[in-house]
């Protein structure tokens, strides 16, 4: 049974950092693309970053390039999102998702992602 469980969210000050974790079970992350997305208050679903099965990272949201870093640990089957220089507009529900493919992108767009976690809230405020 595929399960994704996010952790590491909470309250951060502007300019601060948080590291989100996504513990995966029921499959091996080394065989599938994995991704982070978010949904902010009054905003739509936004893909942030993905990592292919071979470890190639992708950053799809211009607003997070240079600030957020995706990584993974095969041994623990966990994907991470390091978030630095946080801004108030980063406040959102952050979700981890599993690609149905070994890659994040399929023909130039995010692949179909067949599972996602319940999400973890991140609030950025002074």
C-alpha positions as CSV (number, residue, x, y, z in Angstrom):
1,X,0.0,0.0,0.0
2,X,1.5,3.3,-1.1
3,X,1.7,5.9,1.6
4,X,3.3,9.3,1.7
5,X,3.7,11.2,5.0
6,X,4.9,14.8,5.1
7,X,6.6,16.3,8.2
8,X,8.7,19.3,9.2
9,X,6.2,22.1,8.6
10,X,5.1,24.8,11.0
11,X,5.7,28.4,11.6
12,X,8.8,30.2,10.3
13,X,9.8,33.9,10.2
14,X,10.4,35.7,6.9
15,X,13.9,35.0,5.9
16,X,14.0,31.8,7.9
17,X,14.3,28.1,6.8
18,X,12.4,24.9,7.1
19,X,13.1,21.4,5.9
20,X,10.1,19.3,4.8
21,X,10.4,15.5,4.8
22,X,8.3,13.0,2.9
23,X,8.5,9.5,4.1
24,X,7.4,7.0,1.4
25,X,6.3,3.5,1.9
26,X,4.8,0.7,-0.3
27,X,7.2,1.5,-3.1
28,X,10.8,2.5,-3.8
29,X,11.5,6.1,-4.6
30,X,14.5,5.2,-6.7
31,X,12.1,3.8,-9.3
32,X,9.8,6.8,-9.5
33,X,9.8,10.5,-9.9
34,X,8.8,12.4,-6.7
35,X,7.6,15.9,-6.3
36,X,6.6,18.7,-4.0
37,X,3.6,21.0,-4.6
38,X,1.7,23.5,-2.6
39,X,-1.7,25.1,-2.3
40,X,-1.8,28.5,-0.8
41,X,-4.8,30.3,0.7
42,X,-6.9,31.5,-2.2
43,X,-4.4,30.1,-4.7
44,X,-4.4,27.2,-7.0
45,X,-2.3,24.0,-6.9
46,X,1.3,24.8,-7.7
47,X,4.0,22.3,-8.6
48,X,7.3,23.4,-7.0
49,X,9.9,20.8,-7.6
50,X,10.5,17.3,-8.7
51,X,13.3,14.7,-8.7
52,X,13.6,11.9,-11.2
53,X,14.3,8.3,-10.4
54,X,17.9,8.9,-11.4
55,X,18.2,11.8,-9.0
56,X,17.9,14.7,-11.5
57,X,16.2,17.6,-9.8
58,X,13.7,20.0,-11.5
59,X,12.3,23.3,-10.3
60,X,9.1,24.3,-12.0
61,X,8.1,27.3,-9.9
62,X,10.1,30.4,-10.7
63,X,9.4,31.8,-7.3
64,X,11.3,29.0,-5.5
65,X,14.3,28.7,-7.7
66,X,17.4,29.5,-5.8
67,X,15.6,29.2,-2.5
68,X,14.2,25.7,-2.4
69,X,16.2,22.5,-2.9
70,X,14.8,19.0,-3.4
71,X,16.8,16.0,-2.4
72,X,16.3,12.4,-1.4
73,X,17.7,9.6,0.7
74,X,17.3,6.2,-0.9
75,X,18.2,4.3,2.2
76,X,15.4,5.8,4.2
77,X,13.0,6.1,1.2
78,X,12.6,9.8,2.0
79,X,12.3,13.0,-0.1
80,X,13.2,16.4,1.3
81,X,12.5,20.0,0.5
82,X,14.9,22.5,2.0
83,X,13.3,25.9,2.0
84,X,15.4,28.9,2.6
85,X,14.8,32.6,2.7
86,X,11.1,32.0,3.3
87,X,8.6,34.7,2.4
88,X,5.0,35.3,3.6
89,X,3.7,34.2,0.2
90,X,5.2,30.8,0.8
91,X,2.5,30.2,3.3
92,X,0.6,27.1,2.0
93,X,-0.2,23.5,2.4
94,X,2.7,21.5,1.1
95,X,2.2,18.2,-0.5
96,X,4.5,15.3,-1.5
97,X,3.5,13.4,-4.6
98,X,4.6,10.2,-6.4
99,X,4.9,10.3,-10.1
100,X,3.5,7.4,-12.1
101,X,6.6,7.6,-14.2
102,X,10.4,7.5,-13.4
103,X,10.5,11.2,-14.2
104,X,8.9,14.4,-12.9
105,X,8.2,15.8,-16.4
106,X,6.4,13.9,-19.2
107,X,6.5,15.6,-22.6
108,X,7.2,19.0,-21.0
109,X,4.6,18.9,-18.3
110,X,4.5,17.3,-14.9
111,X,3.7,13.6,-15.3
112,X,0.5,12.1,-13.9
113,X,1.2,11.8,-10.2
114,X,-0.8,8.9,-8.8
115,X,-0.4,9.4,-5.1
116,X,0.0,12.3,-2.8
117,X,0.3,12.8,0.9
118,X,-2.2,14.6,3.2
119,X,0.0,17.7,3.2
120,X,1.8,19.7,5.9
121,X,1.0,23.3,6.7
122,X,3.8,25.9,6.5
123,X,3.1,29.4,7.8
124,X,5.6,32.2,7.2
125,X,4.9,35.2,9.4
126,X,6.7,37.6,11.8
